């Protein structure tokens, strides 16, 4: 993916000019005349806050200017982030399963989770089907002025699911099961913003595509538990 202006999304040949180590000048966008990417000089905490607030310019910086193939090894990042994504989703499923069967919390029954090995298989199959549905609907219904690779869309969806990392906190502190569904809503909204940024489509269409994929995911989960 090529670098882009975080304000209007126009392609940029370069985001800054470096005169010497620590001495750079940020470039302006030829289209909107604004500084193309001011996050380059911002603290990481400012970026994190803007991501939490679902600001599209923060997502453009992350997905286009940070995850650029000239800066990071995208293929390796995709595999590593996919593994983390699946593990976090497995923890989510185990948390719900433990609460339903035992009425307890994950932190108090963590040692009893391991007999549920088939949960890992369920999570892998369900997420694979849900991602295929999401990518297919994105190609079919979200308009884009350029061809977007499936690998880039997949990475955008996984990276924008950063809310799943809060599941780790649920292993340490006691939370009610309802918190899981709040995290699911936040992940869905974050995925929708990422798809809008990647496809330059409308927010309503992006939300519809993400919601459809999540419906498939949540319907398949209980079905697989019955069949397997």
Phi, psi and omega in degrees: 000138179276156180291151185221160171289132183284349182269312183247349178083009179288144179298146180232134176288323179209144181266340180202162174245127181258118180272324178199166179305122181083001181237098183232159174234122180288139182274152176263149178283134179290338183274307184258354177067012177264164174301126188298318182206092181284349178294342179301326181257007181264157174290152182298330181295325178295319177297317180297318179297317180292328175293317178298324179280001178062038177281128185296326180295328177291322178291323177296319178298315183291313188277328182259313189266341177260318180273023180292141182295340177281345183254317182234161177274099190296319183298314179295320179297322180296316180294315181295316180293328178294318178297315179298318179302313182293321179296318179294322179290327176295319177298321177299313181295320179294324178298313180294319181296318180295320180291324181289317186278327186243347181068020182249196179245158182298321182296328183273348182226031183298324183290340182268004183282330190297334174300341181274055183292331181294344176300322179298320178292317178302314181297318180297313182293313182297315181292324178297313180294318181296320179291323177297317178297315181298313181293323179294315179294325178297315178296325187278322191244342181262114183288147177210143182280354181215163181282127179249129181289147178300325181297321179290320178295317180297316179296321179297319180294316183292314181295322181284357176268028184299341178298337180298338181295341178291347175298330179300320179296331181285347174281339184259313181253156181277125178230148174288154181302335181299335180297326179301318183287330174295318177297322178299319178294321179293321177296317179300314181294323178293319176299321180296318178296318180298317179294321178297318180293319183287322186260348184057035178264187180277156181294323181298319178292320180297318178295319180297317179296314180296318180296319179298317179295322180290326176298315177300317181296314184285335175282326181287328183305300179298326180296318179292326178297328179284319185283324184268000000 
